[in-house]
């Protein structure tokens, strides 16, 4: 039973690591309306990986999508 929990935590950790890297790549490749927005989002995700990733995916990503749709 202990090995099962260990495997579960490893899988959750690997899944989050993949999500974190995808978030970093998305921030780097995206355009934002403000000059320093990309830097702020990168620092937020790098310095506070769990909280920063969740905040970016829930709040800031919508800001980016809205900004890119306004450009069209």
Buried (B, 14 or more C-beta within 10 A) or exposed (E): EEEEEEEEEEEEEEEBEEBBEEBBEBBEEBEBEEEEBBEEBBEBBEEEBEEBBBBBBEEBBEBBEEBEEEEE
